[in-house]
Amino acid sequence: MKLLWRAYERLAMLLGLGGLAVACLGWLPFALVLHPFLPRQRARCLGRRAIQRGFRGYVWFLERCCACRFDLTALDSLPAAGPLVVVANHPSLLDAVLILSRLPNAVCVMKASLLDNILFGAGARMAGYIANDAPLKVVLESRQALQEGAQLVIFPEGSRTGNFPLDPCQATAALIARRAGVPLQAVLIEFSSPYLGKAWPLFRPPRLPLRCQVRLGQRLPAEGDVMALTHALENILRSARNPLPAEPR
């Protein structure tokens, strides 16, 4: 039985990675064709909604076929909250997928190289996602997106966490919130395993079931000193539990 379960863990890993590729490639031709011909705002609205629904379907697939257990219900209150800078810790490659699966009008600040990636690039450009390549450009484009009513998703560590519970946070998120005059919403992402973390080999299967819980931290008003806001965010995000405690038997 143990050998069969290990074989299933490997199969589930391949299905999970392949499912993400299929979800992204499925939207690719539509994004390439529609983006040049739609008005800017309509293209962005459609692109964000398509990503949200595609990622939500992918999360459902992981739960049904890959022994994953996700508790994302805390995110369901955010769409009605209006413009926010959603700030999260970054333990895994799945973090953005999980958050974006629940936010239909979200803009993500992402690595510039991903905007040219064959899987993510066309959809991300259509949705108006922001390349994290020049600080001033990131602040200005993020402020514009927030002023247009979107919610901004940003990982202030700049990359996946290398030293748990949290790497030092950059001040960009707090600066954007101050410039746009919108609150900062802390989001705590907690996994039962370091699967797909910075030090995890891509094709090494996790121990299943893989559990993830997303909790809302404190919502901070965009007031006061930028560095003080950043330190307050760091203190909140450091309370994320990675790994999650074992389930009671």
N, C-alpha and C positions, 0 to 999 in steps of 0.2 A: 504493500500500500504506500509506503514511504516513497518508493521509486516512482510509482504512478503519480503521486502528488507532485514530486519534483518535476516530472515530465509536464504535468499540467501547468506548473508555474512558468516553465520556459515557453510553453505554447501561449499562455495568457500574455506574457511579455511581448511576444511576436505579434499577437493579435492586437494588443494595445498600441504598439508603435505603428503597425501597419494601418490600424484604424484611423490614427491621426493623419497619416499621409493621405489616406483616401478622402477623409473629410476636407482637407485643404485642397487637394487636387480636384475634387468634385466641384468646388466653387471657382477654381482658377479660370476656366474658359469663360464663364459668365462675367467675372470681374474684368477680364481683359477686353471683352466685347462691349460691355455696358458702360464702363467707366468713361471712355472718351466722349460718349454721346449724351450722357445725362447731365443736367445742371449740377453744379458743384454740391449744393446742399442736399439735393435729392440723392445723388450718388453716395454721399457720406452716410446719410440716414439708412439707405438700403444696404450698404456695405456693413455697417455696424450691426444691423438687425440680422443679416445673413450669418455673420460670425457668431453672434450670440446663439442663434438657433442651431447652427452647425456644431458648436462646442457643447451645447446642452445635449444634443443627440449623442455626441461622442462620450460624454460623461455617463449617459444612460447605458450606452454600449459597454463601457468599462464595468459598470455595476452589474449588468446582466450576464456578461460573458467572461469577465476577467477577475472575479472575486475581489472587487474593490468596493469599499463602503465609504461614501462621501456624505458628510453632514454639512450642507451649504445653506441651510435654511436661514441663517443669520443674515445672509446677503439679500434676501428677498425684500427687506424693508428699504433698501438703498435707492432703487429707481424712483420712488416717490419723494425722495429727499431733495431733489433739485441738484444744481451744480455742486460738486464736491471734488476735493483732491483725495482720492482713495489711495492710501499708503499702506503697503503690506511688506512683511518679511518675505524672504525668497529662498525657501529650503529646497525647492524642486523645480524641474522643468515644467511641471504641470500647473504651477501657480497661476500664471496668466490665463490659461485655459479655464480653470475653475472659476476665477473671478469673472471673466468675460462671459461665461455661460449664463450668468444671472443678471448682467447689466446690458440692456438693449441699446443704450445710447452712451457707450463708453469709448473714450479715446485712450490708447495705450502709448506710453513712452517706451520705446524699444531700441535695441541695438540697431545702429544704422545698417549693418550688414544684412539684417533680417528683411529690410525693405527691398532688397535685391534677391532674396532667397526664392527659389522656384516654388517652394511650398507655400510660403506666407506672403511673399512680396506683393503680388497683384491685389490680393484681398486687403492687405494692410494699407496700401496706397489709396485704394478706393474708399476705405473707412476713414481716411484722414489721420492715421496713426503718425506719431511724431518720432523722428529719428533723434536718438540721443548722441548727437555728434558735435554740437556747438552750444554751450550753455545759454548764451543770450537768445539764440534762435529757439531753443527749447522753451524758455520762459515766455517769449512773445507768442509762439504758436499755441502753447498751452493756455495762456490767458485768453487768447481769441476763442479757442474751443470752449472754454468754460463760460465765456460771455455769451456764446451762442447756445448755451443750455446743456452742453455735454457734461459727463462726469469723466474725470481724468484718473487713470490708473498708473501708478508709478511705484517702482521698487527702489527705495532710496539707498540701498546698499550698492546699487549699480551693477550687480551680478549676483549669481546664486551665493548663498551663505557659505563661506569657507571655514569660519571659526564660530561654531554655535555657542550661544544661542543667536548671535547677531554680529555681523561685521559693522564697522563704523558707518553711519548714515551721512550721505551728502546733504547739503542744505538746499538743494534745488526744489524739493517739494514744498518746503516752508516758504521759500521765496516766491514760488508760483502762487501759493495760496494768498500771500500778502498782496501781491500785485493784482490778483483777480478779485480779492475781497470775498473769498469763499472759505468755508471750514475745511479742516483736514480730518478725514475719517480713518482711524487706524484699523487695520484688518490683521488678525493673527491667524496664520496658516500652520496647522499642526499635523504631522504625519506619524504613523506608527513605525516607519522605516526611513532610512536615509536614501531610499530609492530615487534615482534620477537627480540626486544632489550633485554638488560640484565634484566630489571625489568618487562618485559612483560610476563604474564603467557602463557605457550605454547598453551593452547587450548582456549585462549580468542580471538574471532574473531576481525579483524580490521574493521575500517570504510572504505568502498569502495566508489569510486575506490582508490586503493593504487598506488601512483605515486612514481617513483624513477628516479633520474637523476644522471648520472655519468659524472664528469668533470675531465679533466686533469689539474693538477696544474703544477708548474714549474718543469723542469727537471734539477737536480743539478749534476754538475760534481763531481766525487769522489776525491775531493781535500780538503786539509786543515785538521783541527782538527776534530776528530770523534764527539766530543761533540758539536762543533759548527755546524756541519752538522745536527746533531740530533735536535738541537734547531731550525735551519732553517726549517727542515721538520715539526716540531711541529707548527711553525707559519703558514706554508702553510695549513696544515690539519685543523687547527682551523677555517679556513674560510668556512668550509663546513656548509651548512644551514640545520640543523635538528631541527624542521621539515621544509620542503620546504614551501615557501610562498603559500598561496591559489591561485588557478588559477583565473585570471580575469573573471568575469561573462559577 
